[in-house]
Amino acid sequence: MTILVLASNDPTQARLHFQNIVVRCCIGASGTSLGKREGDQRTPIGAWPLRRAFYRPDRSTPPDTSLEVFPIDPAMGWSDDPGDPTHYNRLVPLPYSPSHEVLWREDQLYDIMVELGYNDAPPITGLGSAIFLHVAKPDYTPTAGCVALAIEDLRRLLALIGTNETLEVKQGR
């Protein structure tokens, strides 16, 4: 089955639909796009496989899911530098000199996260990186391009999905 994310009239808010679940989520601060570019703050429209899950072991237990699950540690980052064609949109060890996201965050956004298969087979520099399904801020503040939902909704979703699910982002009506 497909996990469907329908963007609403508010371009930064959406609803996630899967089986009998419908929950609030937030998306990119600049809404959605068919032509995602690095740094544009947009969530890419399309269908993306769920690759693997990560969790922060000092704050959270591993999610119950059929996906492969990996603990995040302080030495994990994600390359978001279009000038880094070898590692762009890939997990990288820290310290790392090209631009990157730190996965061991001070906030709780990556306490549980899922790598989405956006721009990864192979990555094309500049088309966007680090697109995840992750925990939302309590006020559902928009993301930098990811899809985010409450941690309890994310745990419930992960427990229901199979290994071949996709997350599809569409503009709602």
Backbone as JSON Lines, residues from 0, in Angstrom:
{"i":0,"aa":"M","n":[0.83,-1.19,0.0],"ca":[0.0,0.0,0.0],"c":[0.87,1.25,0.0]}
{"i":1,"aa":"T","n":[0.28,2.32,-0.44],"ca":[0.96,3.6,-0.48],"c":[0.56,4.44,0.72]}
{"i":2,"aa":"I","n":[1.53,5.09,1.3],"ca":[1.29,6.1,2.33],"c":[1.09,7.4,1.55]}
{"i":3,"aa":"L","n":[-0.06,7.99,1.67],"ca":[-0.4,9.18,0.88],"c":[-0.3,10.42,1.74]}
{"i":4,"aa":"V","n":[0.42,11.42,1.25],"ca":[0.51,12.72,1.91],"c":[-0.14,13.72,0.97]}
{"i":5,"aa":"L","n":[-1.26,14.3,1.43],"ca":[-1.98,15.29,0.64],"c":[-1.77,16.67,1.22]}
{"i":6,"aa":"A","n":[-1.1,17.53,0.45],"ca":[-0.9,18.91,0.87],"c":[-2.26,19.62,0.84]}
{"i":7,"aa":"S","n":[-2.43,20.57,1.75],"ca":[-3.71,21.27,1.87],"c":[-3.62,22.66,1.26]}
{"i":8,"aa":"N","n":[-4.66,23.46,1.47],"ca":[-4.66,24.84,0.99],"c":[-3.56,25.66,1.67]}
{"i":9,"aa":"D","n":[-3.25,25.33,2.93],"ca":[-2.08,25.92,3.59],"c":[-0.89,25.13,3.06]}
{"i":10,"aa":"P","n":[-0.01,25.76,2.28],"ca":[1.03,25.01,1.58],"c":[2.03,24.28,2.47]}
{"i":11,"aa":"T","n":[2.02,24.54,3.77],"ca":[2.99,23.88,4.65],"c":[2.36,22.76,5.48]}
{"i":12,"aa":"Q","n":[1.07,22.55,5.35],"ca":[0.37,21.55,6.15],"c":[-0.22,20.49,5.23]}
{"i":13,"aa":"A","n":[-0.36,19.29,5.77],"ca":[-0.86,18.18,4.96],"c":[-1.53,17.16,5.87]}
{"i":14,"aa":"R","n":[-2.12,16.16,5.24],"ca":[-2.68,15.01,5.94],"c":[-2.02,13.77,5.38]}
{"i":15,"aa":"L","n":[-1.64,12.87,6.28],"ca":[-1.06,11.59,5.89],"c":[-2.14,10.53,6.02]}
{"i":16,"aa":"H","n":[-2.32,9.73,4.98],"ca":[-3.34,8.68,4.93],"c":[-2.65,7.33,4.74]}
{"i":17,"aa":"F","n":[-2.98,6.37,5.59],"ca":[-2.51,5.0,5.41],"c":[-3.5,4.07,6.1]}
{"i":18,"aa":"Q","n":[-4.02,3.11,5.34],"ca":[-5.05,2.2,5.85],"c":[-6.16,3.05,6.49]}
{"i":19,"aa":"N","n":[-6.45,2.84,7.77],"ca":[-7.51,3.62,8.41],"c":[-6.97,4.81,9.2]}
{"i":20,"aa":"I","n":[-5.71,5.14,9.01],"ca":[-5.09,6.27,9.71],"c":[-5.14,7.52,8.83]}
{"i":21,"aa":"V","n":[-5.57,8.62,9.42],"ca":[-5.46,9.93,8.8],"c":[-4.94,10.86,9.9]}
{"i":22,"aa":"V","n":[-3.73,11.4,9.7],"ca":[-3.12,12.25,10.72],"c":[-2.56,13.52,10.09]}
{"i":23,"aa":"R","n":[-2.48,14.53,10.92],"ca":[-1.88,15.8,10.51],"c":[-0.38,15.61,10.33]}
{"i":24,"aa":"C","n":[0.19,16.3,9.36],"ca":[1.64,16.36,9.2],"c":[2.01,17.72,8.62]}
{"i":25,"aa":"C","n":[3.27,18.03,8.65],"ca":[3.73,19.26,8.02],"c":[4.76,18.9,6.96]}
{"i":26,"aa":"I","n":[4.89,19.83,6.03],"ca":[5.8,19.63,4.9],"c":[6.68,20.87,4.77]}
{"i":27,"aa":"G","n":[7.32,21.04,3.66],"ca":[8.27,22.12,3.46],"c":[7.71,23.51,3.61]}
{"i":28,"aa":"A","n":[8.54,24.42,4.1],"ca":[8.13,25.8,4.34],"c":[7.68,26.51,3.07]}
{"i":29,"aa":"S","n":[8.12,26.04,1.91],"ca":[7.69,26.62,0.63],"c":[6.73,25.71,-0.12]}
{"i":30,"aa":"G","n":[6.11,24.77,0.59],"ca":[5.11,23.89,-0.02],"c":[5.74,22.71,-0.75]}
{"i":31,"aa":"T","n":[5.13,22.34,-1.87],"ca":[5.57,21.18,-2.65],"c":[6.09,21.62,-4.02]}
{"i":32,"aa":"S","n":[6.77,20.7,-4.69],"ca":[7.32,21.02,-6.0],"c":[7.56,19.77,-6.81]}
{"i":33,"aa":"L","n":[7.32,19.88,-8.11],"ca":[7.72,18.83,-9.05],"c":[9.18,18.97,-9.45]}
{"i":34,"aa":"G","n":[9.75,20.14,-9.23],"ca":[11.14,20.41,-9.61],"c":[12.0,20.75,-8.41]}
{"i":35,"aa":"K","n":[12.06,19.86,-7.44],"ca":[12.81,20.08,-6.2],"c":[14.26,20.45,-6.5]}
{"i":36,"aa":"R","n":[14.78,21.45,-5.76],"ca":[16.18,21.87,-5.84],"c":[16.73,21.98,-4.43]}
{"i":37,"aa":"E","n":[18.01,21.77,-4.28],"ca":[18.66,21.87,-2.96],"c":[18.39,23.24,-2.34]}
{"i":38,"aa":"G","n":[17.91,23.23,-1.1],"ca":[17.72,24.45,-0.35],"c":[16.45,25.22,-0.64]}
{"i":39,"aa":"D","n":[15.56,24.69,-1.5],"ca":[14.36,25.45,-1.86],"c":[13.23,25.36,-0.83]}
{"i":40,"aa":"Q","n":[13.43,24.56,0.23],"ca":[12.43,24.43,1.31],"c":[11.12,23.8,0.82]}
{"i":41,"aa":"R","n":[11.17,23.03,-0.26],"ca":[9.98,22.39,-0.81],"c":[10.04,20.87,-0.62]}
{"i":42,"aa":"T","n":[8.87,20.28,-0.44],"ca":[8.74,18.83,-0.36],"c":[8.51,18.31,-1.77]}
{"i":43,"aa":"P","n":[9.29,17.35,-2.23],"ca":[9.12,16.88,-3.61],"c":[7.82,16.1,-3.8]}
{"i":44,"aa":"I","n":[7.11,16.41,-4.88],"ca":[5.92,15.66,-5.28],"c":[6.39,14.39,-5.97]}
{"i":45,"aa":"G","n":[5.76,13.27,-5.64],"ca":[6.11,11.99,-6.24],"c":[5.98,10.89,-5.22]}
{"i":46,"aa":"A","n":[6.37,9.69,-5.62],"ca":[6.29,8.51,-4.74],"c":[7.71,8.03,-4.44]}
{"i":47,"aa":"W","n":[7.99,7.88,-3.14],"ca":[9.35,7.56,-2.71],"c":[9.34,6.34,-1.81]}
{"i":48,"aa":"P","n":[10.2,5.35,-2.09],"ca":[10.26,4.18,-1.2],"c":[10.81,4.55,0.17]}
{"i":49,"aa":"L","n":[10.42,3.79,1.16],"ca":[10.96,3.94,2.51],"c":[12.18,3.03,2.61]}
{"i":50,"aa":"R","n":[13.35,3.61,2.8],"ca":[14.6,2.85,2.75],"c":[14.93,2.18,4.08]}
{"i":51,"aa":"R","n":[15.08,2.97,5.14],"ca":[15.46,2.44,6.45],"c":[15.08,3.45,7.51]}
{"i":52,"aa":"A","n":[14.95,2.97,8.73],"ca":[14.57,3.82,9.86],"c":[15.77,4.02,10.77]}
{"i":53,"aa":"F","n":[15.78,5.16,11.44],"ca":[16.81,5.51,12.4],"c":[16.13,5.98,13.68]}
{"i":54,"aa":"Y","n":[16.81,5.83,14.8],"ca":[16.28,6.34,16.06],"c":[17.42,6.78,16.95]}
{"i":55,"aa":"R","n":[17.11,7.67,17.85],"ca":[18.1,8.19,18.8],"c":[18.02,7.37,20.08]}
{"i":56,"aa":"P","n":[18.97,6.47,20.35],"ca":[18.85,5.51,21.44],"c":[18.87,6.1,22.84]}
{"i":57,"aa":"D","n":[19.41,7.31,23.01],"ca":[19.41,7.91,24.34],"c":[18.08,8.56,24.68]}
{"i":58,"aa":"R","n":[17.18,8.69,23.69],"ca":[15.89,9.34,23.9],"c":[14.7,8.47,23.53]}
{"i":59,"aa":"S","n":[14.94,7.41,22.79],"ca":[13.83,6.67,22.22],"c":[14.18,5.19,22.1]}
{"i":60,"aa":"T","n":[13.17,4.36,22.17],"ca":[13.37,2.95,21.89],"c":[13.26,2.75,20.38]}
{"i":61,"aa":"P","n":[13.82,1.66,19.86],"ca":[13.7,1.43,18.42],"c":[12.22,1.32,18.03]}
{"i":62,"aa":"P","n":[11.86,1.89,16.88],"ca":[10.47,1.73,16.45],"c":[10.19,0.29,16.05]}
{"i":63,"aa":"D","n":[8.97,-0.15,16.29],"ca":[8.51,-1.47,15.86],"c":[8.13,-1.34,14.39]}
{"i":64,"aa":"T","n":[8.93,-1.93,13.51],"ca":[8.7,-1.78,12.08],"c":[9.37,-2.91,11.32]}
{"i":65,"aa":"S","n":[8.9,-3.14,10.1],"ca":[9.53,-4.14,9.25],"c":[10.74,-3.58,8.5]}
{"i":66,"aa":"L","n":[10.95,-2.27,8.57],"ca":[12.13,-1.66,7.95],"c":[13.37,-2.01,8.76]}
{"i":67,"aa":"E","n":[14.54,-1.96,8.11],"ca":[15.79,-2.06,8.86],"c":[15.87,-0.84,9.77]}
{"i":68,"aa":"V","n":[16.33,-1.03,11.0],"ca":[16.4,0.05,11.98],"c":[17.83,0.19,12.48]}
{"i":69,"aa":"F","n":[18.3,1.44,12.52],"ca":[19.66,1.73,12.94],"c":[19.66,2.82,14.0]}
{"i":70,"aa":"P","n":[20.51,2.67,15.02],"ca":[20.63,3.75,16.0],"c":[21.46,4.9,15.42]}
{"i":71,"aa":"I","n":[21.04,6.11,15.74],"ca":[21.82,7.3,15.38],"c":[22.87,7.5,16.46]}
{"i":72,"aa":"D","n":[24.06,7.92,16.03],"ca":[25.08,8.28,17.01],"c":[25.64,9.66,16.65]}
{"i":73,"aa":"P","n":[26.38,10.29,17.56],"ca":[26.86,11.66,17.32],"c":[27.78,11.82,16.12]}
{"i":74,"aa":"A","n":[28.29,10.73,15.57],"ca":[29.21,10.81,14.44],"c":[28.51,10.57,13.1]}
{"i":75,"aa":"M","n":[27.19,10.76,13.05],"ca":[26.45,10.53,11.81],"c":[25.94,11.85,11.23]}
{"i":76,"aa":"G","n":[26.16,12.02,9.93],"ca":[25.66,13.18,9.21],"c":[25.09,12.75,7.87]}
{"i":77,"aa":"W","n":[24.55,13.73,7.13],"ca":[23.98,13.47,5.81],"c":[24.45,14.58,4.88]}
{"i":78,"aa":"S","n":[25.18,14.23,3.83],"ca":[25.71,15.24,2.91],"c":[24.59,15.93,2.16]}
{"i":79,"aa":"D","n":[24.59,17.28,2.24],"ca":[23.62,18.08,1.48],"c":[24.34,19.1,0.59]}
{"i":80,"aa":"D","n":[25.59,18.82,0.29],"ca":[26.42,19.74,-0.47],"c":[26.47,19.35,-1.94]}
{"i":81,"aa":"P","n":[25.83,20.15,-2.83],"ca":[25.88,19.83,-4.26],"c":[27.29,19.8,-4.82]}
{"i":82,"aa":"G","n":[28.25,20.42,-4.13],"ca":[29.64,20.38,-4.56],"c":[30.37,19.13,-4.11]}
{"i":83,"aa":"D","n":[29.63,18.18,-3.55],"ca":[30.19,16.92,-3.04],"c":[29.57,15.75,-3.81]}
{"i":84,"aa":"P","n":[29.92,15.6,-5.11],"ca":[29.23,14.6,-5.94],"c":[29.42,13.16,-5.48]}
{"i":85,"aa":"T","n":[30.5,12.87,-4.77],"ca":[30.75,11.49,-4.32],"c":[29.81,11.07,-3.2]}
{"i":86,"aa":"H","n":[29.49,11.99,-2.29],"ca":[28.7,11.63,-1.12],"c":[27.37,12.38,-1.01]}
{"i":87,"aa":"Y","n":[27.04,13.2,-2.01],"ca":[25.8,13.98,-1.97],"c":[24.59,13.08,-1.72]}
{"i":88,"aa":"N","n":[23.75,13.49,-0.8],"ca":[22.52,12.77,-0.41],"c":[22.84,11.36,0.1]}
{"i":89,"aa":"R","n":[23.88,11.28,0.89],"ca":[24.28,10.0,1.5],"c":[24.62,10.23,2.97]}
{"i":90,"aa":"L","n":[24.52,9.16,3.74],"ca":[24.97,9.13,5.12],"c":[26.49,9.28,5.11]}
{"i":91,"aa":"V","n":[27.01,10.18,5.97],"ca":[28.46,10.41,6.03],"c":[28.92,10.42,7.49]}
{"i":92,"aa":"P","n":[30.18,10.05,7.72],"ca":[30.72,10.1,9.09],"c":[31.14,11.54,9.43]}
{"i":93,"aa":"L","n":[30.93,11.91,10.67],"ca":[31.37,13.22,11.15],"c":[32.65,13.05,11.95]}
{"i":94,"aa":"P","n":[33.56,14.02,11.94],"ca":[33.43,15.31,11.28],"c":[33.53,15.17,9.77]}
{"i":95,"aa":"Y","n":[32.9,16.11,9.08],"ca":[32.82,16.07,7.62],"c":[32.87,17.51,7.12]}
{"i":96,"aa":"S","n":[33.81,17.84,6.27],"ca":[34.0,19.25,5.9],"c":[32.97,19.79,4.91]}
{"i":97,"aa":"P","n":[32.5,19.04,3.9],"ca":[31.45,19.61,3.06],"c":[30.16,19.83,3.87]}
{"i":98,"aa":"S","n":[29.27,20.64,3.34],"ca":[28.0,20.91,4.01],"c":[27.24,19.61,4.28]}
{"i":99,"aa":"H","n":[26.63,19.54,5.46],"ca":[25.93,18.31,5.85],"c":[24.9,18.63,6.93]}
{"i":100,"aa":"E","n":[23.97,17.72,7.11],"ca":[23.06,17.76,8.24],"c":[23.62,16.86,9.32]}
{"i":101,"aa":"V","n":[23.49,17.29,10.56],"ca":[23.87,16.48,11.71],"c":[22.62,15.68,12.12]}
{"i":102,"aa":"L","n":[22.74,14.37,12.24],"ca":[21.57,13.55,12.6],"c":[21.33,13.53,14.11]}
{"i":103,"aa":"W","n":[22.37,13.73,14.91],"ca":[22.24,13.77,16.38],"c":[21.88,15.21,16.75]}
{"i":104,"aa":"R","n":[20.59,15.53,16.69],"ca":[20.12,16.9,16.86],"c":[19.81,17.24,18.31]}
{"i":105,"aa":"E","n":[19.87,18.54,18.61],"ca":[19.49,19.02,19.94],"c":[17.98,18.91,20.15]}
{"i":106,"aa":"D","n":[17.21,19.18,19.1],"ca":[15.75,19.04,19.21],"c":[15.37,17.57,19.02]}
{"i":107,"aa":"Q","n":[14.11,17.26,19.02],"ca":[13.66,15.87,18.93],"c":[13.26,15.43,17.51]}
{"i":108,"aa":"L","n":[13.51,16.26,16.51],"ca":[13.0,15.98,15.17],"c":[13.5,14.67,14.58]}
{"i":109,"aa":"Y","n":[14.72,14.27,14.9],"ca":[15.26,13.03,14.35],"c":[15.33,11.93,15.41]}
{"i":110,"aa":"D","n":[14.57,12.04,16.47],"ca":[14.54,10.96,17.46],"c":[14.09,9.65,16.82]}
{"i":111,"aa":"I","n":[13.17,9.76,15.85],"ca":[12.82,8.66,14.94],"c":[12.7,9.29,13.56]}
{"i":112,"aa":"M","n":[13.34,8.68,12.59],"ca":[13.27,9.2,11.22],"c":[13.39,8.05,10.22]}
{"i":113,"aa":"V","n":[12.85,8.29,9.05],"ca":[12.89,7.3,7.97],"c":[13.51,7.95,6.75]}
{"i":114,"aa":"E","n":[14.51,7.3,6.2],"ca":[15.12,7.75,4.95],"c":[14.16,7.45,3.81]}
{"i":115,"aa":"L","n":[13.82,8.48,3.05],"ca":[12.99,8.29,1.86],"c":[13.89,8.16,0.64]}
{"i":116,"aa":"G","n":[13.49,7.34,-0.29],"ca":[14.29,7.09,-1.49],"c":[14.12,8.17,-2.53]}
{"i":117,"aa":"Y","n":[14.3,9.42,-2.12],"ca":[14.23,10.55,-3.04],"c":[15.64,10.88,-3.53]}
{"i":118,"aa":"N","n":[15.8,11.0,-4.83],"ca":[17.06,11.39,-5.46],"c":[18.24,10.56,-4.93]}
{"i":119,"aa":"D","n":[18.06,9.25,-4.96],"ca":[19.14,8.42,-4.41],"c":[19.58,7.27,-5.31]}
{"i":120,"aa":"A","n":[19.04,7.16,-6.51],"ca":[19.36,5.98,-7.31],"c":[19.74,6.34,-8.76]}
{"i":121,"aa":"P","n":[20.88,6.94,-9.0],"ca":[21.83,7.53,-8.07],"c":[21.46,8.99,-7.77]}
{"i":122,"aa":"P","n":[22.06,9.58,-6.74],"ca":[21.79,10.99,-6.45],"c":[22.31,11.89,-7.56]}
{"i":123,"aa":"I","n":[21.53,12.9,-7.89],"ca":[21.95,13.92,-8.85],"c":[22.16,15.2,-8.05]}
{"i":124,"aa":"T","n":[23.4,15.69,-8.05],"ca":[23.71,16.85,-7.23],"c":[22.81,18.03,-7.59]}
{"i":125,"aa":"G","n":[22.32,18.69,-6.54],"ca":[21.49,19.87,-6.7],"c":[20.0,19.62,-6.73]}
{"i":126,"aa":"L","n":[19.57,18.34,-6.86],"ca":[18.13,18.06,-6.95],"c":[17.49,17.8,-5.59]}
{"i":127,"aa":"G","n":[18.22,17.99,-4.52],"ca":[17.64,17.85,-3.19],"c":[18.19,16.65,-2.46]}
{"i":128,"aa":"S","n":[18.34,16.82,-1.16],"ca":[18.92,15.77,-0.33],"c":[18.25,15.76,1.04]}
{"i":129,"aa":"A","n":[18.52,14.7,1.8],"ca":[18.06,14.58,3.18],"c":[16.56,14.77,3.3]}
{"i":130,"aa":"I","n":[15.81,14.09,2.45],"ca":[14.34,14.12,2.52],"c":[13.93,12.93,3.38]}
{"i":131,"aa":"F","n":[13.42,13.24,4.55],"ca":[13.08,12.22,5.54],"c":[11.61,12.32,5.95]}
{"i":132,"aa":"L","n":[11.13,11.25,6.53],"ca":[9.88,11.22,7.29],"c":[10.35,11.25,8.74]}
{"i":133,"aa":"H","n":[9.97,12.28,9.5],"ca":[10.51,12.43,10.85],"c":[9.49,13.04,11.79]}
{"i":134,"aa":"V","n":[9.92,13.3,13.01],"ca":[9.06,13.84,14.06],"c":[8.82,15.33,13.82]}
{"i":135,"aa":"A","n":[7.57,15.76,13.98],"ca":[7.21,17.17,13.83],"c":[7.44,17.93,15.13]}
{"i":136,"aa":"K","n":[7.66,19.22,15.0],"ca":[7.67,20.09,16.17],"c":[6.24,20.12,16.73]}
{"i":137,"aa":"P","n":[6.09,20.38,18.03],"ca":[4.74,20.36,18.62],"c":[3.73,21.26,17.91]}
{"i":138,"aa":"D","n":[4.18,22.38,17.34],"ca":[3.27,23.3,16.65],"c":[3.2,23.05,15.14]}
{"i":139,"aa":"Y","n":[3.8,21.94,14.68],"ca":[3.81,21.57,13.26],"c":[4.42,22.66,12.38]}
{"i":140,"aa":"T","n":[5.47,23.29,12.89],"ca":[6.22,24.25,12.09],"c":[6.69,23.56,10.82]}
{"i":141,"aa":"P","n":[6.65,24.24,9.67],"ca":[7.09,23.61,8.42],"c":[8.53,23.1,8.48]}
{"i":142,"aa":"T","n":[8.82,22.16,7.62],"ca":[10.14,21.55,7.53],"c":[10.96,22.23,6.43]}
{"i":143,"aa":"A","n":[12.16,21.74,6.23],"ca":[13.02,22.22,5.13],"c":[12.75,21.44,3.84]}
{"i":144,"aa":"G","n":[11.74,20.56,3.86],"ca":[11.39,19.77,2.67],"c":[10.96,18.36,3.01]}
{"i":145,"aa":"C","n":[11.09,17.99,4.27],"ca":[10.7,16.65,4.73],"c":[9.2,16.6,5.01]}
{"i":146,"aa":"V","n":[8.74,15.41,5.4],"ca":[7.38,15.2,5.9],"c":[7.53,14.86,7.38]}
{"i":147,"aa":"A","n":[6.79,15.57,8.24],"ca":[6.95,15.36,9.68],"c":[5.59,15.2,10.35]}
{"i":148,"aa":"L","n":[5.53,14.29,11.32],"ca":[4.3,14.05,12.07],"c":[4.62,13.79,13.53]}
{"i":149,"aa":"A","n":[3.61,13.81,14.36],"ca":[3.79,13.58,15.79],"c":[4.46,12.23,16.0]}
{"i":150,"aa":"I","n":[5.31,12.13,17.02],"ca":[6.07,10.91,17.25],"c":[5.16,9.7,17.46]}
{"i":151,"aa":"E","n":[4.04,9.88,18.16],"ca":[3.14,8.73,18.38],"c":[2.5,8.29,17.07]}
{"i":152,"aa":"D","n":[2.21,9.23,16.17],"ca":[1.66,8.88,14.85],"c":[2.72,8.19,13.99]}
{"i":153,"aa":"L","n":[3.96,8.66,14.09],"ca":[5.05,8.04,13.33],"c":[5.28,6.6,13.81]}
{"i":154,"aa":"R","n":[5.29,6.39,15.12],"ca":[5.44,5.03,15.65],"c":[4.3,4.12,15.19]}
{"i":155,"aa":"R","n":[3.08,4.63,15.24],"ca":[1.92,3.83,14.82],"c":[2.01,3.47,13.34]}
{"i":156,"aa":"L","n":[2.39,4.42,12.52],"ca":[2.55,4.19,11.09],"c":[3.64,3.15,10.83]}
{"i":157,"aa":"L","n":[4.79,3.3,11.46],"ca":[5.9,2.37,11.23],"c":[5.54,0.95,11.63]}
{"i":158,"aa":"A","n":[4.72,0.79,12.65],"ca":[4.32,-0.55,13.07],"c":[3.4,-1.23,12.05]}
{"i":159,"aa":"L","n":[2.73,-0.44,11.23],"ca":[1.78,-0.99,10.26],"c":[2.36,-1.27,8.88]}
{"i":160,"aa":"I","n":[3.44,-0.6,8.54],"ca":[3.92,-0.69,7.16],"c":[4.68,-1.97,6.89]}
{"i":161,"aa":"G","n":[4.71,-2.34,5.61],"ca":[5.52,-3.46,5.15],"c":[6.85,-2.96,4.61]}
{"i":162,"aa":"T","n":[7.65,-3.87,4.09],"ca":[8.99,-3.49,3.62],"c":[8.98,-2.83,2.24]}
{"i":163,"aa":"N","n":[7.89,-2.9,1.51],"ca":[7.87,-2.34,0.16],"c":[6.94,-1.15,0.02]}
{"i":164,"aa":"E","n":[6.69,-0.45,1.11],"ca":[5.78,0.7,1.06],"c":[6.45,1.89,0.38]}
{"i":165,"aa":"T","n":[5.63,2.75,-0.17],"ca":[6.1,4.02,-0.7],"c":[5.32,5.14,-0.04]}
{"i":166,"aa":"L","n":[5.95,6.29,0.04],"ca":[5.29,7.5,0.52],"c":[5.08,8.38,-0.69]}
{"i":167,"aa":"E","n":[3.83,8.71,-0.98],"ca":[3.52,9.54,-2.15],"c":[3.02,10.89,-1.69]}
{"i":168,"aa":"V","n":[3.66,11.94,-2.19],"ca":[3.28,13.32,-1.89],"c":[2.51,13.85,-3.09]}
{"i":169,"aa":"K","n":[1.31,14.36,-2.8],"ca":[0.46,14.95,-3.84],"c":[-0.07,16.28,-3.34]}
{"i":170,"aa":"Q","n":[-0.41,17.14,-4.27],"ca":[-1.1,18.38,-3.93],"c":[-2.57,18.03,-3.77]}
{"i":171,"aa":"G","n":[-3.14,18.28,-2.6],"ca":[-4.55,17.97,-2.34],"c":[-5.47,18.97,-2.99]}
{"i":172,"aa":"R","n":[-6.75,18.69,-2.9],"ca":[-7.75,19.61,-3.48],"c":[-8.72,20.03,-2.4]}
